């Protein structure tokens, strides 16, 4: 299994990565941070404290922190689709 890098993050599993919402068209989503615990076609589920928050991919910009500490900024629109389908794009 290859390591996740800023160049191949869109083709990897996001579950387990640290995440922060840095921009959103819906202001209450901004600033949500925690760990990605699940992902669907259009949503990312973030464990933030003792709560799980569902965040739509289309309206947000995210910063992922990789296992080696590198931070990667990703537009949510680029994450649309099921994780297995992103490999095909």
mmCIF file as gemmi writes it, N, C-alpha and C atoms, coordinates in Angstrom:
data_model
loop_
_atom_site.group_PDB
_atom_site.id
_atom_site.type_symbol
_atom_site.label_atom_id
_atom_site.label_alt_id
_atom_site.label_comp_id
_atom_site.label_asym_id
_atom_site.label_entity_id
_atom_site.label_seq_id
_atom_site.pdbx_PDB_ins_code
_atom_site.Cartn_x
_atom_site.Cartn_y
_atom_site.Cartn_z
_atom_site.occupancy
_atom_site.B_iso_or_equiv
_atom_site.pdbx_formal_charge
_atom_site.auth_seq_id
_atom_site.auth_asym_id
_atom_site.pdbx_PDB_model_num
ATOM 1 N N . UNK Axp A 1 ? 0.841 -1.178 0 1 0 ? 1 A 1
ATOM 2 C CA . UNK Axp A 1 ? 0 0 0 1 0 ? 1 A 1
ATOM 3 C C . UNK Axp A 1 ? 0.888 1.244 0 1 0 ? 1 A 1
ATOM 4 N N . UNK Axp A 2 ? 0.613 2.174 -0.893 1 0 ? 2 A 1
ATOM 5 C CA . UNK Axp A 2 ? 1.432 3.37 -0.979 1 0 ? 2 A 1
ATOM 6 C C . UNK Axp A 2 ? 0.995 4.398 0.066 1 0 ? 2 A 1
ATOM 7 N N . UNK Axp A 3 ? 1.927 5.254 0.411 1 0 ? 3 A 1
ATOM 8 C CA . UNK Axp A 3 ? 1.647 6.299 1.382 1 0 ? 3 A 1
ATOM 9 C C . UNK Axp A 3 ? 0.801 7.398 0.744 1 0 ? 3 A 1
ATOM 10 N N . UNK Axp A 4 ? -0.004 8.041 1.572 1 0 ? 4 A 1
ATOM 11 C CA . UNK Axp A 4 ? -0.802 9.164 1.094 1 0 ? 4 A 1
ATOM 12 C C . UNK Axp A 4 ? 0.112 10.385 1.028 1 0 ? 4 A 1
ATOM 13 N N . UNK Axp A 5 ? 0.091 11.06 -0.115 1 0 ? 5 A 1
ATOM 14 C CA . UNK Axp A 5 ? 0.874 12.267 -0.295 1 0 ? 5 A 1
ATOM 15 C C . UNK Axp A 5 ? -0.067 13.382 -0.773 1 0 ? 5 A 1
ATOM 16 N N . UNK Axp A 6 ? 0.394 14.621 -0.779 1 0 ? 6 A 1
ATOM 17 C CA . UNK Axp A 6 ? -0.448 15.703 -1.306 1 0 ? 6 A 1
ATOM 18 C C . UNK Axp A 6 ? -0.827 15.488 -2.773 1 0 ? 6 A 1
ATOM 19 N N . UNK Axp A 7 ? -0.037 14.712 -3.489 1 0 ? 7 A 1
ATOM 20 C CA . UNK Axp A 7 ? -0.274 14.501 -4.913 1 0 ? 7 A 1
ATOM 21 C C . UNK Axp A 7 ? -1.27 13.384 -5.205 1 0 ? 7 A 1
ATOM 22 N N . UNK Axp A 8 ? -1.454 12.46 -4.267 1 0 ? 8 A 1
ATOM 23 C CA . UNK Axp A 8 ? -2.363 11.338 -4.527 1 0 ? 8 A 1
ATOM 24 C C . UNK Axp A 8 ? -3.496 11.218 -3.516 1 0 ? 8 A 1
ATOM 25 N N . UNK Axp A 9 ? -3.732 12.244 -2.718 1 0 ? 9 A 1
ATOM 26 C CA . UNK Axp A 9 ? -4.747 12.172 -1.662 1 0 ? 9 A 1
ATOM 27 C C . UNK Axp A 9 ? -6.145 11.888 -2.21 1 0 ? 9 A 1
ATOM 28 N N . UNK Axp A 10 ? -6.451 12.387 -3.394 1 0 ? 10 A 1
ATOM 29 C CA . UNK Axp A 10 ? -7.788 12.172 -3.956 1 0 ? 10 A 1
ATOM 30 C C . UNK Axp A 10 ? -8.047 10.718 -4.311 1 0 ? 10 A 1
ATOM 31 N N . UNK Axp A 11 ? -7.008 9.922 -4.433 1 0 ? 11 A 1
ATOM 32 C CA . UNK Axp A 11 ? -7.156 8.512 -4.802 1 0 ? 11 A 1
ATOM 33 C C . UNK Axp A 11 ? -6.998 7.573 -3.617 1 0 ? 11 A 1
ATOM 34 N N . UNK Axp A 12 ? -6.962 8.116 -2.422 1 0 ? 12 A 1
ATOM 35 C CA . UNK Axp A 12 ? -6.773 7.293 -1.228 1 0 ? 12 A 1
ATOM 36 C C . UNK Axp A 12 ? -7.978 7.371 -0.302 1 0 ? 12 A 1
ATOM 37 N N . UNK Axp A 13 ? -7.974 6.473 0.627 1 0 ? 13 A 1
ATOM 38 C CA . UNK Axp A 13 ? -8.981 6.43 1.682 1 0 ? 13 A 1
ATOM 39 C C . UNK Axp A 13 ? -8.747 7.599 2.633 1 0 ? 13 A 1
ATOM 40 N N . UNK Axp A 14 ? -9.795 8.335 2.961 1 0 ? 14 A 1
ATOM 41 C CA . UNK Axp A 14 ? -9.674 9.496 3.839 1 0 ? 14 A 1
ATOM 42 C C . UNK Axp A 14 ? -9.964 9.155 5.29 1 0 ? 14 A 1
ATOM 43 N N . UNK Axp A 15 ? -10.608 8.031 5.533 1 0 ? 15 A 1
ATOM 44 C CA . UNK Axp A 15 ? -10.98 7.646 6.897 1 0 ? 15 A 1
ATOM 45 C C . UNK Axp A 15 ? -9.716 7.504 7.746 1 0 ? 15 A 1
ATOM 46 N N . UNK Axp A 16 ? -9.752 8.146 8.908 1 0 ? 16 A 1
ATOM 47 C CA . UNK Axp A 16 ? -8.62 8.101 9.822 1 0 ? 16 A 1
ATOM 48 C C . UNK Axp A 16 ? -7.757 9.353 9.778 1 0 ? 16 A 1
ATOM 49 N N . UNK Axp A 17 ? -7.923 10.174 8.75 1 0 ? 17 A 1
ATOM 50 C CA . UNK Axp A 17 ? -7.135 11.401 8.646 1 0 ? 17 A 1
ATOM 51 C C . UNK Axp A 17 ? -7.738 12.509 9.503 1 0 ? 17 A 1
ATOM 52 N N . UNK Axp A 18 ? -6.893 13.395 9.981 1 0 ? 18 A 1
ATOM 53 C CA . UNK Axp A 18 ? -7.364 14.602 10.667 1 0 ? 18 A 1
ATOM 54 C C . UNK Axp A 18 ? -7.852 15.576 9.611 1 0 ? 18 A 1
ATOM 55 N N . UNK Axp A 19 ? -8.929 16.287 9.925 1 0 ? 19 A 1
ATOM 56 C CA . UNK Axp A 19 ? -9.548 17.179 8.953 1 0 ? 19 A 1
ATOM 57 C C . UNK Axp A 19 ? -10.026 18.444 9.645 1 0 ? 19 A 1
ATOM 58 N N . UNK Axp A 20 ? -10.047 19.536 8.884 1 0 ? 20 A 1
ATOM 59 C CA . UNK Axp A 20 ? -10.6 20.808 9.368 1 0 ? 20 A 1
ATOM 60 C C . UNK Axp A 20 ? -11.299 21.479 8.201 1 0 ? 20 A 1
ATOM 61 N N . UNK Axp A 21 ? -12.489 22.013 8.453 1 0 ? 21 A 1
ATOM 62 C CA . UNK Axp A 21 ? -13.224 22.76 7.436 1 0 ? 21 A 1
ATOM 63 C C . UNK Axp A 21 ? -12.739 24.201 7.528 1 0 ? 21 A 1
ATOM 64 N N . UNK Axp A 22 ? -12.109 24.706 6.448 1 0 ? 22 A 1
ATOM 65 C CA . UNK Axp A 22 ? -11.557 26.061 6.503 1 0 ? 22 A 1
ATOM 66 C C . UNK Axp A 22 ? -12.437 27.085 5.806 1 0 ? 22 A 1
ATOM 67 N N . UNK Axp A 23 ? -13.284 26.632 4.886 1 0 ? 23 A 1
ATOM 68 C CA . UNK Axp A 23 ? -14.222 27.525 4.197 1 0 ? 23 A 1
ATOM 69 C C . UNK Axp A 23 ? -15.494 26.771 3.907 1 0 ? 23 A 1
ATOM 70 N N . UNK Axp A 24 ? -16.608 27.493 3.917 1 0 ? 24 A 1
ATOM 71 C CA . UNK Axp A 24 ? -17.875 26.883 3.571 1 0 ? 24 A 1
ATOM 72 C C . UNK Axp A 24 ? -18.865 27.97 3.165 1 0 ? 24 A 1
ATOM 73 N N . UNK Axp A 25 ? -19.756 27.618 2.257 1 0 ? 25 A 1
ATOM 74 C CA . UNK Axp A 25 ? -20.823 28.555 1.906 1 0 ? 25 A 1
ATOM 75 C C . UNK Axp A 25 ? -21.842 28.634 3.032 1 0 ? 25 A 1
ATOM 76 N N . UNK Axp A 26 ? -21.824 27.672 3.923 1 0 ? 26 A 1
ATOM 77 C CA . UNK Axp A 26 ? -22.683 27.649 5.107 1 0 ? 26 A 1
ATOM 78 C C . UNK Axp A 26 ? -21.783 27.847 6.331 1 0 ? 26 A 1
ATOM 79 N N . UNK Axp A 27 ? -21.792 29.019 6.892 1 0 ? 27 A 1
ATOM 80 C CA . UNK Axp A 27 ? -20.85 29.414 7.952 1 0 ? 27 A 1
ATOM 81 C C . UNK Axp A 27 ? -20.783 28.48 9.17 1 0 ? 27 A 1
ATOM 82 N N . UNK Axp A 28 ? -21.867 27.817 9.589 1 0 ? 28 A 1
ATOM 83 C CA . UNK Axp A 28 ? -21.742 26.935 10.76 1 0 ? 28 A 1
ATOM 84 C C . UNK Axp A 28 ? -20.777 25.761 10.565 1 0 ? 28 A 1
ATOM 85 N N . UNK Axp A 29 ? -20.484 25.393 9.327 1 0 ? 29 A 1
ATOM 86 C CA . UNK Axp A 29 ? -19.542 24.295 9.087 1 0 ? 29 A 1
ATOM 87 C C . UNK Axp A 29 ? -18.09 24.73 9.269 1 0 ? 29 A 1
ATOM 88 N N . UNK Axp A 30 ? -17.802 26.009 9.094 1 0 ? 30 A 1
ATOM 89 C CA . UNK Axp A 30 ? -16.433 26.495 9.197 1 0 ? 30 A 1
ATOM 90 C C . UNK Axp A 30 ? -15.869 26.242 10.589 1 0 ? 30 A 1
ATOM 91 N N . UNK Axp A 31 ? -14.654 25.732 10.622 1 0 ? 31 A 1
ATOM 92 C CA . UNK Axp A 31 ? -13.982 25.491 11.894 1 0 ? 31 A 1
ATOM 93 C C . UNK Axp A 31 ? -14.193 24.103 12.469 1 0 ? 31 A 1
ATOM 94 N N . UNK Axp A 32 ? -15.091 23.309 11.891 1 0 ? 32 A 1
ATOM 95 C CA . UNK Axp A 32 ? -15.272 21.941 12.381 1 0 ? 32 A 1
ATOM 96 C C . UNK Axp A 32 ? -13.979 21.181 12.123 1 0 ? 32 A 1
ATOM 97 N N . UNK Axp A 33 ? -13.494 20.502 13.137 1 0 ? 33 A 1
ATOM 98 C CA . UNK Axp A 33 ? -12.278 19.717 12.965 1 0 ? 33 A 1
ATOM 99 C C . UNK Axp A 33 ? -12.358 18.452 13.792 1 0 ? 33 A 1
ATOM 100 N N . UNK Axp A 34 ? -11.593 17.475 13.37 1 0 ? 34 A 1
ATOM 101 C CA . UNK Axp A 34 ? -11.577 16.194 14.057 1 0 ? 34 A 1
ATOM 102 C C . UNK Axp A 34 ? -11.001 15.131 13.147 1 0 ? 34 A 1
ATOM 103 N N . UNK Axp A 35 ? -11.557 13.93 13.247 1 0 ? 35 A 1
ATOM 104 C CA . UNK Axp A 35 ? -11.074 12.788 12.47 1 0 ? 35 A 1
ATOM 105 C C . UNK Axp A 35 ? -12.178 12.305 11.541 1 0 ? 35 A 1
ATOM 106 N N . UNK Axp A 36 ? -11.812 12.008 10.305 1 0 ? 36 A 1
ATOM 107 C CA . UNK Axp A 36 ? -12.773 11.457 9.351 1 0 ? 36 A 1
ATOM 108 C C . UNK Axp A 36 ? -13.096 10.033 9.789 1 0 ? 36 A 1
ATOM 109 N N . UNK Axp A 37 ? -14.386 9.753 10.05 1 0 ? 37 A 1
ATOM 110 C CA . UNK Axp A 37 ? -14.759 8.397 10.461 1 0 ? 37 A 1
ATOM 111 C C . UNK Axp A 37 ? -15.581 7.675 9.4 1 0 ? 37 A 1
ATOM 112 N N . UNK Axp A 38 ? -16.12 8.43 8.42 1 0 ? 38 A 1
ATOM 113 C CA . UNK Axp A 38 ? -16.876 7.801 7.338 1 0 ? 38 A 1
ATOM 114 C C . UNK Axp A 38 ? -16.999 8.796 6.202 1 0 ? 38 A 1
ATOM 115 N N . UNK Axp A 39 ? -17.323 8.252 5.028 1 0 ? 39 A 1
ATOM 116 C CA . UNK Axp A 39 ? -17.458 9.087 3.848 1 0 ? 39 A 1
ATOM 117 C C . UNK Axp A 39 ? -18.48 8.45 2.922 1 0 ? 39 A 1
ATOM 118 N N . UNK Axp A 40 ? -19.367 9.259 2.389 1 0 ? 40 A 1
ATOM 119 C CA . UNK Axp A 40 ? -20.319 8.795 1.38 1 0 ? 40 A 1
ATOM 120 C C . UNK Axp A 40 ? -20.085 9.599 0.109 1 0 ? 40 A 1
ATOM 121 N N . UNK Axp A 41 ? -20.966 9.446 -0.843 1 0 ? 41 A 1
ATOM 122 C CA . UNK Axp A 41 ? -20.819 10.13 -2.119 1 0 ? 41 A 1
ATOM 123 C C . UNK Axp A 41 ? -20.73 11.642 -1.958 1 0 ? 41 A 1
ATOM 124 N N . UNK Axp A 42 ? -21.531 12.19 -1.055 1 0 ? 42 A 1
ATOM 125 C CA . UNK Axp A 42 ? -21.591 13.646 -0.947 1 0 ? 42 A 1
ATOM 126 C C . UNK Axp A 42 ? -21.319 14.197 0.455 1 0 ? 42 A 1
ATOM 127 N N . UNK Axp A 43 ? -21.004 13.337 1.409 1 0 ? 43 A 1
ATOM 128 C CA . UNK Axp A 43 ? -20.806 13.793 2.789 1 0 ? 43 A 1
ATOM 129 C C . UNK Axp A 43 ? -19.518 13.212 3.373 1 0 ? 43 A 1
ATOM 130 N N . UNK Axp A 44 ? -18.955 13.959 4.308 1 0 ? 44 A 1
ATOM 131 C CA . UNK Axp A 44 ? -17.84 13.472 5.128 1 0 ? 44 A 1
ATOM 132 C C . UNK Axp A 44 ? -18.324 13.531 6.569 1 0 ? 44 A 1
ATOM 133 N N . UNK Axp A 45 ? -18.103 12.452 7.309 1 0 ? 45 A 1
ATOM 134 C CA . UNK Axp A 45 ? -18.517 12.388 8.707 1 0 ? 45 A 1
ATOM 135 C C . UNK Axp A 45 ? -17.281 12.555 9.583 1 0 ? 45 A 1
ATOM 136 N N . UNK Axp A 46 ? -17.338 13.595 10.431 1 0 ? 46 A 1
ATOM 137 C CA . UNK Axp A 46 ? -16.186 13.979 11.242 1 0 ? 46 A 1
ATOM 138 C C . UNK Axp A 46 ? -16.508 13.779 12.716 1 0 ? 46 A 1
ATOM 139 N N . UNK Axp A 47 ? -15.641 13.021 13.407 1 0 ? 47 A 1
ATOM 140 C CA . UNK Axp A 47 ? -15.783 12.882 14.86 1 0 ? 47 A 1
ATOM 141 C C . UNK Axp A 47 ? -15.072 14.069 15.487 1 0 ? 47 A 1
ATOM 142 N N . UNK Axp A 48 ? -15.871 14.935 16.08 1 0 ? 48 A 1
ATOM 143 C CA . UNK Axp A 48 ? -15.367 16.156 16.684 1 0 ? 48 A 1
ATOM 144 C C . UNK Axp A 48 ? -15.761 16.13 18.153 1 0 ? 48 A 1
ATOM 145 N N . UNK Axp A 49 ? -14.799 15.842 19.005 1 0 ? 49 A 1
ATOM 146 C CA . UNK Axp A 49 ? -15.11 15.675 20.425 1 0 ? 49 A 1
ATOM 147 C C . UNK Axp A 49 ? -15.931 14.417 20.611 1 0 ? 49 A 1
ATOM 148 N N . UNK Axp A 50 ? -17.083 14.547 21.268 1 0 ? 50 A 1
ATOM 149 C CA . UNK Axp A 50 ? -17.928 13.363 21.458 1 0 ? 50 A 1
ATOM 150 C C . UNK Axp A 50 ? -19.059 13.293 20.438 1 0 ? 50 A 1
ATOM 151 N N . UNK Axp A 51 ? -19.058 14.203 19.47 1 0 ? 51 A 1
ATOM 152 C CA . UNK Axp A 51 ? -20.106 14.243 18.452 1 0 ? 51 A 1
ATOM 153 C C . UNK Axp A 51 ? -19.575 13.845 17.082 1 0 ? 51 A 1
ATOM 154 N N . UNK Axp A 52 ? -20.471 13.354 16.238 1 0 ? 52 A 1
ATOM 155 C CA . UNK Axp A 52 ? -20.16 13.088 14.838 1 0 ? 52 A 1
ATOM 156 C C . UNK Axp A 52 ? -20.933 14.107 14.015 1 0 ? 52 A 1
ATOM 157 N N . UNK Axp A 53 ? -20.219 14.836 13.173 1 0 ? 53 A 1
ATOM 158 C CA . UNK Axp A 53 ? -20.848 15.885 12.378 1 0 ? 53 A 1
ATOM 159 C C . UNK Axp A 53 ? -20.766 15.523 10.91 1 0 ? 53 A 1
ATOM 160 N N . UNK Axp A 54 ? -21.892 15.647 10.222 1 0 ? 54 A 1
ATOM 161 C CA . UNK Axp A 54 ? -21.965 15.374 8.783 1 0 ? 54 A 1
ATOM 162 C C . UNK Axp A 54 ? -21.739 16.687 8.046 1 0 ? 54 A 1
ATOM 163 N N . UNK Axp A 55 ? -20.751 16.694 7.166 1 0 ? 55 A 1
ATOM 164 C CA . UNK Axp A 55 ? -20.393 17.903 6.436 1 0 ? 55 A 1
ATOM 165 C C . UNK Axp A 55 ? -20.493 17.611 4.938 1 0 ? 55 A 1
ATOM 166 N N . UNK Axp A 56 ? -21.23 18.435 4.185 1 0 ? 56 A 1
ATOM 167 C CA . UNK Axp A 56 ? -21.339 18.214 2.743 1 0 ? 56 A 1
ATOM 168 C C . UNK Axp A 56 ? -20.032 18.573 2.028 1 0 ? 56 A 1
ATOM 169 N N . UNK Axp A 57 ? -19.659 17.741 1.08 1 0 ? 57 A 1
ATOM 170 C CA . UNK Axp A 57 ? -18.42 17.978 0.347 1 0 ? 57 A 1
ATOM 171 C C . UNK Axp A 57 ? -18.526 19.188 -0.574 1 0 ? 57 A 1
ATOM 172 N N . UNK Axp A 58 ? -19.676 19.377 -1.206 1 0 ? 58 A 1
ATOM 173 C CA . UNK Axp A 58 ? -19.793 20.39 -2.252 1 0 ? 58 A 1
ATOM 174 C C . UNK Axp A 58 ? -19.605 21.817 -1.772 1 0 ? 58 A 1
ATOM 175 N N . UNK Axp A 59 ? -19.984 22.114 -0.56 1 0 ? 59 A 1
ATOM 176 C CA . UNK Axp A 59 ? -19.97 23.507 -0.11 1 0 ? 59 A 1
ATOM 177 C C . UNK Axp A 59 ? -18.781 23.86 0.776 1 0 ? 59 A 1
ATOM 178 N N . UNK Axp A 60 ? -17.802 22.964 0.873 1 0 ? 60 A 1
ATOM 179 C CA . UNK Axp A 60 ? -16.705 23.197 1.813 1 0 ? 60 A 1
ATOM 180 C C . UNK Axp A 60 ? -15.331 23.041 1.176 1 0 ? 60 A 1
ATOM 181 N N . UNK Axp A 61 ? -14.357 23.66 1.835 1 0 ? 61 A 1
ATOM 182 C CA . UNK Axp A 61 ? -12.945 23.46 1.515 1 0 ? 61 A 1
ATOM 183 C C . UNK Axp A 61 ? -12.309 22.896 2.78 1 0 ? 61 A 1
ATOM 184 N N . UNK Axp A 62 ? -11.495 21.863 2.622 1 0 ? 62 A 1
ATOM 185 C CA . UNK Axp A 62 ? -10.948 21.135 3.759 1 0 ? 62 A 1
ATOM 186 C C . UNK Axp A 62 ? -9.43 21.217 3.801 1 0 ? 62 A 1
ATOM 187 N N . UNK Axp A 63 ? -8.879 21.06 5.001 1 0 ? 63 A 1
ATOM 188 C CA . UNK Axp A 63 ? -7.451 20.84 5.176 1 0 ? 63 A 1
ATOM 189 C C . UNK Axp A 63 ? -7.311 19.498 5.875 1 0 ? 63 A 1
ATOM 190 N N . UNK Axp A 64 ? -6.609 18.576 5.213 1 0 ? 64 A 1
ATOM 191 C CA . UNK Axp A 64 ? -6.317 17.263 5.785 1 0 ? 64 A 1
ATOM 192 C C . UNK Axp A 64 ? -4.901 17.279 6.321 1 0 ? 64 A 1
ATOM 193 N N . UNK Axp A 65 ? -4.701 16.647 7.476 1 0 ? 65 A 1
ATOM 194 C CA . UNK Axp A 65 ? -3.361 16.485 8.01 1 0 ? 65 A 1
ATOM 195 C C . UNK Axp A 65 ? -2.979 15.032 7.819 1 0 ? 65 A 1
ATOM 196 N N . UNK Axp A 66 ? -1.95 14.807 7.007 1 0 ? 66 A 1
ATOM 197 C CA . UNK Axp A 66 ? -1.499 13.455 6.715 1 0 ? 66 A 1
ATOM 198 C C . UNK Axp A 66 ? -0.745 12.878 7.906 1 0 ? 66 A 1
ATOM 199 N N . UNK Axp A 67 ? -0.486 11.581 7.864 1 0 ? 67 A 1
ATOM 200 C CA . UNK Axp A 67 ? 0.169 10.895 8.986 1 0 ? 67 A 1
ATOM 201 C C . UNK Axp A 67 ? 1.544 11.474 9.299 1 0 ? 67 A 1
ATOM 202 N N . UNK Axp A 68 ? 2.229 12.024 8.282 1 0 ? 68 A 1
ATOM 203 C CA . UNK Axp A 68 ? 3.562 12.603 8.501 1 0 ? 68 A 1
ATOM 204 C C . UNK Axp A 68 ? 3.506 14.081 8.878 1 0 ? 68 A 1
ATOM 205 N N . UNK Axp A 69 ? 2.308 14.623 9.118 1 0 ? 69 A 1
ATOM 206 C CA . UNK Axp A 69 ? 2.142 15.994 9.561 1 0 ? 69 A 1
ATOM 207 C C . UNK Axp A 69 ? 1.944 17.013 8.454 1 0 ? 69 A 1
ATOM 208 N N . UNK Axp A 70 ? 2.038 16.595 7.196 1 0 ? 70 A 1
ATOM 209 C CA . UNK Axp A 70 ? 1.853 17.503 6.071 1 0 ? 70 A 1
ATOM 210 C C . UNK Axp A 70 ? 0.376 17.877 5.963 1 0 ? 70 A 1
ATOM 211 N N . UNK Axp A 71 ? 0.113 19.164 5.746 1 0 ? 71 A 1
ATOM 212 C CA . UNK Axp A 71 ? -1.264 19.639 5.6 1 0 ? 71 A 1
ATOM 213 C C . UNK Axp A 71 ? -1.571 19.822 4.114 1 0 ? 71 A 1
ATOM 214 N N . UNK Axp A 72 ? -2.761 19.336 3.7 1 0 ? 72 A 1
ATOM 215 C CA . UNK Axp A 72 ? -3.171 19.396 2.302 1 0 ? 72 A 1
ATOM 216 C C . UNK Axp A 72 ? -4.545 20.039 2.222 1 0 ? 72 A 1
ATOM 217 N N . UNK Axp A 73 ? -4.654 21.116 1.422 1 0 ? 73 A 1
ATOM 218 C CA . UNK Axp A 73 ? -5.919 21.812 1.225 1 0 ? 73 A 1
ATOM 219 C C . UNK Axp A 73 ? -6.618 21.23 0.003 1 0 ? 73 A 1
ATOM 220 N N . UNK Axp A 74 ? -7.899 20.873 0.163 1 0 ? 74 A 1
ATOM 221 C CA . UNK Axp A 74 ? -8.654 20.229 -0.917 1 0 ? 74 A 1
ATOM 222 C C . UNK Axp A 74 ? -10.041 20.854 -1.025 1 0 ? 74 A 1
ATOM 223 N N . UNK Axp A 75 ? -10.426 21.213 -2.239 1 0 ? 75 A 1
ATOM 224 C CA . UNK Axp A 75 ? -11.794 21.664 -2.508 1 0 ? 75 A 1
ATOM 225 C C . UNK Axp A 75 ? -12.718 20.457 -2.397 1 0 ? 75 A 1
ATOM 226 N N . UNK Axp A 76 ? -13.818 20.597 -1.682 1 0 ? 76 A 1
ATOM 227 C CA . UNK Axp A 76 ? -14.746 19.495 -1.487 1 0 ? 76 A 1
ATOM 228 C C . UNK Axp A 76 ? -15.319 18.949 -2.778 1 0 ? 76 A 1
ATOM 229 N N . UNK Axp A 77 ? -15.476 19.785 -3.784 1 0 ? 77 A 1
ATOM 230 C CA . UNK Axp A 77 ? -16.024 19.35 -5.067 1 0 ? 77 A 1
ATOM 231 C C . UNK Axp A 77 ? -15.145 18.268 -5.692 1 0 ? 77 A 1
ATOM 232 N N . UNK Axp A 78 ? -13.836 18.336 -5.459 1 0 ? 78 A 1
ATOM 233 C CA . UNK Axp A 78 ? -12.915 17.329 -6.008 1 0 ? 78 A 1
ATOM 234 C C . UNK Axp A 78 ? -13.071 15.978 -5.318 1 0 ? 78 A 1
ATOM 235 N N . UNK Axp A 79 ? -13.725 15.97 -4.15 1 0 ? 79 A 1
ATOM 236 C CA . UNK Axp A 79 ? -13.93 14.73 -3.401 1 0 ? 79 A 1
ATOM 237 C C . UNK Axp A 79 ? -15.274 14.077 -3.693 1 0 ? 79 A 1
ATOM 238 N N . UNK Axp A 80 ? -16.109 14.734 -4.497 1 0 ? 80 A 1
ATOM 239 C CA . UNK Axp A 80 ? -17.444 14.196 -4.776 1 0 ? 80 A 1
ATOM 240 C C . UNK Axp A 80 ? -17.371 12.81 -5.385 1 0 ? 80 A 1
ATOM 241 N N . UNK Axp A 81 ? -18.306 11.985 -5.011 1 0 ? 81 A 1
ATOM 242 C CA . UNK Axp A 81 ? -18.37 10.618 -5.501 1 0 ? 81 A 1
ATOM 243 C C . UNK Axp A 81 ? -17.954 9.649 -4.424 1 0 ? 81 A 1
ATOM 244 N N . UNK Axp A 82 ? -18.295 8.406 -4.645 1 0 ? 82 A 1
ATOM 245 C CA . UNK Axp A 82 ? -17.903 7.371 -3.693 1 0 ? 82 A 1
ATOM 246 C C . UNK Axp A 82 ? -16.381 7.209 -3.745 1 0 ? 82 A 1
ATOM 247 N N . UNK Axp A 83 ? -15.795 6.839 -2.624 1 0 ? 83 A 1
ATOM 248 C CA . UNK Axp A 83 ? -14.324 6.71 -2.587 1 0 ? 83 A 1
ATOM 249 C C . UNK Axp A 83 ? -13.787 5.785 -3.682 1 0 ? 83 A 1
ATOM 250 N N . UNK Axp A 84 ? -14.472 4.695 -3.932 1 0 ? 84 A 1
ATOM 251 C CA . UNK Axp A 84 ? -14.002 3.749 -4.954 1 0 ? 84 A 1
ATOM 252 C C . UNK Axp A 84 ? -14.124 4.315 -6.371 1 0 ? 84 A 1
ATOM 253 N N . UNK Axp A 85 ? -15.047 5.255 -6.56 1 0 ? 85 A 1
ATOM 254 C CA . UNK Axp A 85 ? -15.212 5.869 -7.886 1 0 ? 85 A 1
ATOM 255 C C . UNK Axp A 85 ? -14.186 6.965 -8.169 1 0 ? 85 A 1
ATOM 256 N N . UNK Axp A 86 ? -13.623 7.557 -7.124 1 0 ? 86 A 1
ATOM 257 C CA . UNK Axp A 86 ? -12.606 8.597 -7.323 1 0 ? 86 A 1
ATOM 258 C C . UNK Axp A 86 ? -11.362 8.041 -8.013 1 0 ? 86 A 1
ATOM 259 N N . UNK Axp A 87 ? -11.111 6.769 -7.837 1 0 ? 87 A 1
ATOM 260 C CA . UNK Axp A 87 ? -9.95 6.144 -8.486 1 0 ? 87 A 1
ATOM 261 C C . UNK Axp A 87 ? -10.048 6.19 -10.001 1 0 ? 87 A 1
ATOM 262 N N . UNK Axp A 88 ? -11.258 6.154 -10.507 1 0 ? 88 A 1
ATOM 263 C CA . UNK Axp A 88 ? -11.483 6.109 -11.963 1 0 ? 88 A 1
ATOM 264 C C . UNK Axp A 88 ? -11.28 7.46 -12.617 1 0 ? 88 A 1
ATOM 265 N N . UNK Axp A 89 ? -11.383 8.541 -11.833 1 0 ? 89 A 1
ATOM 266 C CA . UNK Axp A 89 ? -11.265 9.88 -12.417 1 0 ? 89 A 1
ATOM 267 C C . UNK Axp A 89 ? -9.836 10.297 -12.569 1 0 ? 89 A 1
